[in-house]
């Protein structure tokens, strides 16, 4: 029996068994997808390192109300993710507080949980095979894989949304009997935690789903089992204590930053050069959802064909209103629509399994060939980038390419051969191959991680004099904060020279265009102990720093 045939039978048997088996399988499958690069990738500027460093300072200070970054505050997001990352540091040990993977642990755990919740939601909406396929499609999705490796909010936000959507899906499909026990508390608890993770975004997605379902069902009486009175009280008990505490501590500073400049600012204008026109997400989804997007045409087809079915209506109510909001907002980043991807995965899985013909026509064959060849283009991209900095292909990159080629052959053969579930294993190979060739290869490219080289020079300075004060002129990435044993101070050239002049020992990193000013302002002898050249991902610019030691 061919390997593909065995895989097909095994997956079908898995889907038909007790639900704990597929749930455990998709969790393990997701871990395999998410782990490449998780430990080896250095801190990635800018958002990841800002979250991680703020969490580190929270642990160091013991202040779990205020959110500090360097010498200032970081009030763009609420406190939830910082609590989770701080808990990860305490769990692993504070002696690991400079290691970025520790701060990524919540994202990894939540990304795996998101795949499991996708399975449970799909199980409430569609058949067991569709549920298994939908969860595996989420596990191979490019954007979720990226968020699993980043110490940010979005994987955790996704889980809070999915927990609430699971409750709604059960209520929509089976009525009040499906919400006996603690299900209503899961809904309101998830919404409360979501408010602590990323403010109103989670409640917005779930709320728009609710409004769409109310319009579809022409009434609200079916929502009574959510226990609104006690539920809202639970929501407020979760949300209010910290929001009140930070208001007392910061005055209006938190609200001005989080609500005024961050949330409302992103709606009205494209912040940090992230503006894009309406419809951008509709075009980008074919790449951000890849390789799961290989089945997306079947999901769109099925969504239209079966648009009156209860399960499809739930998915459409989940996708369409929030998608329109994200398209209208001026600021666009590829992960913003991630909370809608599980619904796309469910429709895609159901549409693929519901197709009437075992074989498909020439148009889709061309589409499939193009999207499979995309694996080779994506694998080539990090190599081209690395060659610019004198780093050629290595064993890790070649391994990723080999896995991608295996995935291409598997998906093409399985889909052309009429397999139902086996194609997703090939998509897993495509996702895994991209992870190895992209994340594994870039982690070896020293030139794009200048903060690593600067941290090495800090260790060199520590051996030359005791606990040097660290200053940086012209380079202010948060990764330097995280990797440094003592907090660097970001100063202008003259202010840094003045501080170095009075410190018993000081290490000053100075950008090339600031060196003349810095040297002219220096009032005591120094020695240059090293130089760092490379490319800063956060600022997308070249870096040329010299390290001056004063002792």
C-alpha positions in Angstrom: 0.0 0.0 0.0 1.3 3.4 -0.9 2.4 5.7 1.9 -0.2 8.3 0.9 -3.0 5.7 1.1 -1.8 4.7 4.6 -1.8 8.3 5.7 -5.3 8.8 4.3 -6.6 5.8 6.2 -4.8 6.8 9.4 -6.2 10.3 9.3 -9.7 9.1 8.6 -9.5 6.6 11.5 -8.2 9.4 13.7 -11.1 11.7 12.8 -13.6 8.9 13.5 -12.2 8.2 17.0 -12.9 9.9 20.3 -12.4 13.6 20.1 -9.4 13.7 22.5 -7.3 11.8 20.0 -7.6 14.3 17.2 -7.2 17.1 19.7 -3.9 15.7 20.9 -2.8 15.0 17.4 -3.4 18.5 16.1 -1.6 19.9 19.2 1.5 17.7 18.4 1.3 18.6 14.7 1.2 22.3 15.5 4.3 22.0 17.8 6.2 20.4 15.0 5.2 23.3 12.7 6.0 26.0 15.2 9.3 24.9 16.8 11.8 25.5 14.0 13.5 28.8 14.7 11.7 29.2 18.1 14.8 29.0 20.1 17.4 30.0 17.5 16.0 33.2 16.2 17.5 36.2 18.0 15.3 39.0 19.4 13.4 40.6 16.5 12.9 44.3 16.5 10.8 46.1 17.1 7.5 45.0 18.6 8.7 41.6 20.0 11.7 43.1 21.8 9.6 46.0 23.2 7.1 43.5 24.7 9.9 41.3 26.1 11.9 44.1 27.6 8.9 45.7 29.2 8.0 42.3 30.7 11.6 41.9 31.9 11.5 45.3 33.6 8.2 44.3 35.2 9.8 41.3 36.8 12.9 43.3 37.9 10.8 46.1 39.5 8.1 43.9 41.0 5.6 46.5 39.7 2.9 44.6 37.9 0.6 47.6 37.3 2.8 50.0 35.4 4.4 49.1 32.0 7.9 50.5 31.6 10.2 50.3 28.6 13.7 51.6 29.1 13.5 55.0 30.8 9.9 55.6 29.6 6.5 53.9 29.6 4.9 51.6 27.1 1.2 52.1 27.1 0.2 51.0 23.6 -1.4 47.7 24.9 -2.9 46.6 28.2 -1.1 44.5 30.7 -2.2 41.0 29.9 0.6 39.9 27.7 3.2 41.3 30.1 1.7 39.3 32.9 2.0 36.1 30.8 5.5 36.8 29.8 6.5 37.7 33.3 5.0 34.5 34.5 7.1 32.6 31.9 10.2 34.3 33.3 9.4 33.3 36.8 8.6 29.8 35.7 11.8 29.2 33.8 13.9 31.3 36.2 15.0 34.9 36.3 18.5 33.9 35.4 17.1 33.4 31.8 15.5 36.9 31.6 17.8 37.9 28.7 16.8 34.9 26.5 14.1 35.8 24.1 12.6 32.3 23.8 11.4 32.6 27.4 9.2 35.5 26.4 7.9 33.6 23.4 6.6 30.7 25.5 3.1 32.2 25.9 2.8 32.8 22.2 3.8 29.2 21.5 1.4 27.7 24.0 -1.4 29.9 22.8 -0.8 29.2 19.1 -1.1 25.5 19.8 -4.2 26.1 21.9 -5.6 28.1 18.9 -5.2 25.1 16.7 -7.0 22.9 19.2 -9.8 25.4 19.6 -10.2 25.5 15.9 -10.8 21.8 15.9 -13.4 22.0 18.7 -15.2 24.9 17.0 -15.2 23.0 13.7 -16.5 19.9 15.4 -19.5 21.9 16.6 -20.1 23.2 13.1 -19.2 20.5 10.6 -18.2 16.8 10.5 -15.3 15.2 12.3 -13.1 14.9 9.1 -13.7 18.6 8.3 -12.8 19.6 11.9 -9.6 17.7 11.8 -8.6 19.1 8.4 -9.6 22.7 9.5 -7.3 22.5 12.6 -4.4 21.2 10.5 -4.9 24.0 8.0 -4.6 26.5 10.8 -1.4 24.7 12.0 0.3 25.2 8.6 -0.9 28.8 8.2 2.1 31.1 7.7 0.9 34.0 9.9 0.0 31.8 12.8 3.4 30.1 12.5 5.0 33.5 12.6 3.0 34.7 15.7 3.9 31.4 17.5 7.6 32.5 17.3 7.1 36.1 18.4 6.7 37.4 21.9 3.7 39.5 21.1 -0.1 39.7 21.8 -1.7 38.2 18.7 -1.5 34.4 19.4 -3.0 35.0 22.9 -5.6 37.4 21.5 -6.6 34.7 19.0 -7.2 32.1 21.8 -9.5 34.5 23.7 -11.5 35.1 20.6 -11.7 31.4 19.7 -12.8 30.5 23.3 -15.7 32.9 23.0 -16.5 31.7 19.4 -16.6 28.1 20.6 -19.4 29.0 23.1 -21.3 30.9 20.4 -20.9 28.1 17.9 -22.3 25.6 20.4 -25.2 27.9 21.2 -25.9 28.7 17.5 -25.9 25.0 16.4 -27.5 23.3 19.4 -29.3 25.8 21.5 -29.5 26.2 25.3 -28.7 22.6 26.1 -25.2 23.1 24.7 -24.4 25.8 27.3 -25.2 23.9 30.5 -22.5 24.1 33.1 -19.6 26.6 32.8 -19.9 27.4 29.1 -21.3 31.0 29.7 -18.5 31.7 32.1 -15.9 30.6 29.5 -17.5 33.2 27.1 -17.4 36.1 29.5 -14.1 35.1 31.0 -12.5 35.0 27.5 -13.9 38.4 26.7 -12.5 39.8 29.9 -9.0 38.4 29.3 -9.2 39.6 25.7 -9.7 43.2 27.0 -6.5 42.8 29.1 -4.6 41.5 26.1 -5.4 43.9 23.3 -8.2 46.1 24.5 -11.5 46.1 22.4 -10.2 44.1 19.4 -11.4 40.7 20.7 -14.8 41.9 21.9 -15.2 43.7 18.6 -14.7 40.5 16.5 -17.0 38.5 18.8 -19.5 41.3 19.0 -19.7 41.8 15.3 -20.3 38.0 14.9 -23.1 38.3 17.5 -24.7 41.2 15.7 -24.6 39.4 12.3 -26.1 36.3 13.9 -28.8 38.4 15.5 -29.7 39.9 12.1 -29.7 36.5 10.5 -31.8 34.9 13.2 -34.0 38.0 13.5 -34.0 38.1 17.3 -32.0 38.0 20.5 -34.0 35.5 22.7 -31.6 32.7 21.7 -28.8 34.5 23.5 -30.4 34.2 26.9 -28.3 31.1 27.9 -25.2 33.4 28.0 -26.5 34.7 31.4 -25.8 38.3 30.5 -26.3 39.8 34.0 -23.8 37.6 35.8 -21.6 37.4 32.7 -21.1 41.1 32.4 -20.4 41.2 36.1 -17.6 38.6 35.6 -16.3 40.6 32.6 -16.1 43.7 34.7 -14.4 41.9 37.6 -11.7 40.8 35.3 -11.2 44.0 33.4 -11.8 46.9 35.9 -9.1 46.3 38.6 -6.1 46.9 36.4 -7.7 49.6 34.2 -8.6 51.5 37.3 -5.1 50.9 38.8 -3.3 52.1 35.7 -5.5 55.2 35.5 -4.7 56.0 39.1 -1.0 55.5 38.5 -0.6 57.2 35.1 -3.5 59.7 35.1 -4.6 60.1 31.5 -1.2 59.0 30.0 -2.3 55.4 29.4 -5.5 56.4 27.7 -3.9 59.0 25.6 -1.3 56.5 24.3 -3.4 53.3 24.1 -6.7 54.8 22.9 -5.7 58.0 21.3 -2.4 57.5 19.5 -2.5 53.7 19.1 -6.1 52.5 18.5 -7.8 55.6 17.0 -4.6 56.6 15.3 -4.4 53.3 13.4 -8.0 53.6 12.3 -7.6 57.1 10.9 -4.1 56.9 9.3 -1.5 54.4 8.4 0.9 54.4 11.3 4.6 53.7 10.8 4.3 53.3 7.0 1.8 50.5 7.4 -1.0 52.1 5.4 -2.7 50.2 2.5 -5.8 50.6 0.4 -9.2 48.9 0.9 -9.0 45.3 -0.4 -5.4 44.7 0.6 -6.2 41.9 3.0 -8.3 40.2 0.3 -5.2 40.1 -1.9 -2.7 39.3 0.9 -4.7 36.4 2.3 -3.5 34.1 -0.5 0.0 34.5 0.9 -0.6 35.0 4.6 -2.9 32.0 4.8 -0.5 29.9 2.7 -0.2 27.0 2.3 -3.7 26.5 3.6 -4.8 29.0 0.9 -4.4 26.1 -1.6 -7.8 25.0 -0.4 -9.3 28.5 0.0 -11.0 28.4 -3.5 -13.1 25.5 -2.3 -13.9 27.4 0.9 -15.1 30.4 -1.0 -17.1 28.2 -3.4 -18.7 26.3 -0.6 -19.4 29.5 1.4 -21.5 30.8 -1.4 -23.1 27.5 -2.4 -24.1 26.5 1.1 -24.7 30.1 2.5 -28.0 29.2 4.0 -26.6 26.3 6.1 -26.4 27.1 9.9 -22.6 26.3 10.1 -21.8 28.3 7.0 -23.8 31.2 8.3 -21.8 31.2 11.5 -18.5 31.3 9.6 -19.8 34.1 7.3 -21.0 36.1 10.3 -17.6 35.6 11.9 -15.6 36.7 8.8 -17.5 39.3 6.8 -18.2 42.1 9.3 -14.8 42.1 11.0 -13.0 41.8 7.6 -14.8 44.9 6.4 -13.7 46.8 9.6 -10.1 45.7 9.1 -10.2 46.7 5.4 -11.6 50.2 6.3 -8.9 50.9 9.0 -6.0 52.8 7.5 -3.2 50.9 9.3 -2.8 47.4 7.9 -0.5 44.6 9.1 -0.8 41.0 7.9 -1.6 39.6 11.3 -4.6 41.9 12.0 -7.0 39.5 10.2 -5.6 36.4 11.9 -8.7 36.1 14.2 -10.7 35.4 11.1 -8.5 32.7 9.7 -10.0 29.8 11.7 -13.4 30.5 10.0 -11.6 30.5 6.6 -10.0 27.2 7.6 -13.3 25.6 8.5 -14.9 26.7 5.2 -11.9 25.6 3.2 -11.9 22.2 4.9 -15.6 21.7 4.4 -15.5 22.9 0.8 -12.7 20.6 -0.1 -14.4 17.5 1.4 -17.8 18.4 0.0 -16.6 18.8 -3.6 -18.6 16.6 -6.0 -15.8 15.7 -8.5 -12.7 13.8 -7.5 -10.7 15.6 -10.2 -10.6 19.3 -10.9 -10.2 21.3 -14.0 -7.3 23.0 -15.8 -7.9 26.4 -14.1 -7.4 25.0 -10.6 -4.5 22.8 -11.8 -2.7 25.9 -12.9 -3.6 27.6 -9.6 -2.3 24.6 -7.6 0.9 24.5 -9.6 1.6 28.3 -9.0 0.9 28.0 -5.3 3.1 25.0 -4.9 5.9 26.7 -6.8 5.5 29.6 -4.4 7.3 27.3 -1.9 10.5 27.5 -3.9 10.3 31.3 -4.2 9.8 31.6 -0.5 12.7 29.3 0.2 14.9 31.3 -2.2 14.1 34.7 -0.6 16.2 34.2 2.6 19.1 32.9 0.5 19.1 35.9 -1.8 19.0 38.2 1.3 21.8 36.3 2.9 24.0 36.4 -0.2 24.0 40.2 0.0 25.8 39.9 3.3 28.3 37.2 2.2 26.5 34.2 3.7 25.8 31.4 1.2 23.5 28.4 1.5 24.2 25.9 4.3 22.9 22.6 5.5 19.9 24.1 7.3 18.7 26.0 4.2 19.2 22.9 2.0 17.2 20.8 4.5 14.4 23.3 4.3 14.4 23.3 0.5 14.4 19.4 0.5 11.4 19.4 2.8 9.6 21.9 0.6 10.3 19.8 -2.5 8.9 16.7 -0.7 5.8 18.8 0.2 5.3 19.9 -3.4 5.4 16.4 -4.7 3.1 15.1 -1.9 0.4 17.8 -2.3 0.4 17.5 -6.1 0.1 13.7 -6.1 -2.5 13.6 -3.2 -4.8 16.3 -4.7 -4.5 15.0 -8.2 -5.1 11.5 -6.9 -8.4 12.4 -5.2 -7.1 12.0 -1.6 -9.3 13.7 1.0 -7.2 14.2 4.1 -3.7 13.3 3.1 -3.0 16.6 1.1 -2.7 18.5 4.4 0.3 16.5 5.4 2.0 17.7 2.3 1.0 21.2 3.3 2.6 20.6 6.6 5.9 19.7 4.8 5.6 23.0 2.8 5.1 25.0 6.1 7.9 23.1 7.8 10.2 23.5 4.9 9.6 27.3 4.8 10.2 27.5 8.5 13.5 25.7 8.3 14.8 27.6 5.2 13.5 31.0 6.4 13.8 31.1 10.2 16.7 28.6 10.5 18.8 30.2 7.8 18.2 33.8 8.9 19.1 32.9 12.5 22.6 32.2 11.2 23.0 35.5 9.4 25.0 37.6 11.9 24.8 40.8 9.9 21.0 41.3 10.6 21.4 40.9 14.3 23.6 43.9 15.3 22.4 43.9 18.9 23.9 40.4 19.3 27.3 41.7 18.3 26.9 44.7 20.5 26.0 42.5 23.5 29.2 40.5 22.8 31.2 43.8 23.0 29.5 44.5 26.3 30.8 41.2 27.7 34.3 42.2 26.4 34.0 45.5 28.2 32.9 43.7 31.4 36.2 41.9 31.4 38.2 45.1 31.0 36.5 47.1 33.7 33.9 46.6 36.4 30.2 47.0 35.4 30.6 49.7 32.7 27.7 52.1 32.2 26.3 51.4 28.7 25.2 54.2 26.4 24.2 54.2 22.7 24.2 57.0 20.2 22.1 56.7 17.1 20.9 53.1 17.8 17.9 52.7 20.0 16.5 49.2 19.3 14.9 47.5 22.2 16.8 44.3 21.5 19.9 46.0 22.9 18.0 46.7 26.1 17.0 43.0 26.3 20.4 41.6 25.6 22.3 43.9 27.9 23.1 42.9 31.5 22.5 46.6 32.6 20.0 48.9 30.9 21.7 51.0 28.2 20.9 54.7 28.0 20.0 56.1 24.6 21.5 59.6 24.3 22.7 62.1 21.8 26.4 62.4 21.0 27.2 65.3 23.3 25.1 64.0 26.2 26.7 60.5 25.9 30.2 62.1 25.9 29.3 64.0 29.0 28.0 60.9 30.8 31.1 58.9 29.8 33.3 61.7 31.2 32.1 61.3 34.7 31.4 57.5 34.9 34.1 55.3 36.5 33.7 53.0 33.5 31.6 53.5 30.4 31.0 51.7 27.1 29.5 53.9 24.4 28.2 52.7 21.0 28.3 55.5 18.5 26.9 55.5 15.0 29.2 56.4 12.2 27.6 59.8 11.4 27.8 60.8 15.1 31.4 59.9 15.8 33.0 63.2 14.9 30.6 65.1 17.3 31.1 62.5 20.0 34.9 62.5 19.8 35.0 66.3 19.8 32.8 66.4 23.0 34.8 63.7 24.8 36.9 65.1 27.7 38.8 61.9 28.7 40.8 59.2 27.0 39.0 56.3 25.4 39.8 53.3 23.3 37.8 51.7 20.5 37.3 48.1 21.4 35.3 47.0 18.4 33.0 47.9 15.5 29.6 46.5 14.5 28.3 46.6 10.9 25.1 45.1 9.6 21.4 45.7 8.9 18.8 46.6 11.5 15.5 44.9 10.8 13.5 47.2 13.0 14.6 50.3 11.2 15.3 48.6 7.9 18.6 50.5 7.6 22.3 49.9 7.6 24.1 50.0 10.9 27.8 51.0 11.5 28.6 51.4 15.2 31.9 51.8 17.0 32.3 50.8 20.7 34.2 53.3 22.8 35.5 52.2 26.2 36.3 54.8 28.9 38.1 53.6 32.1 
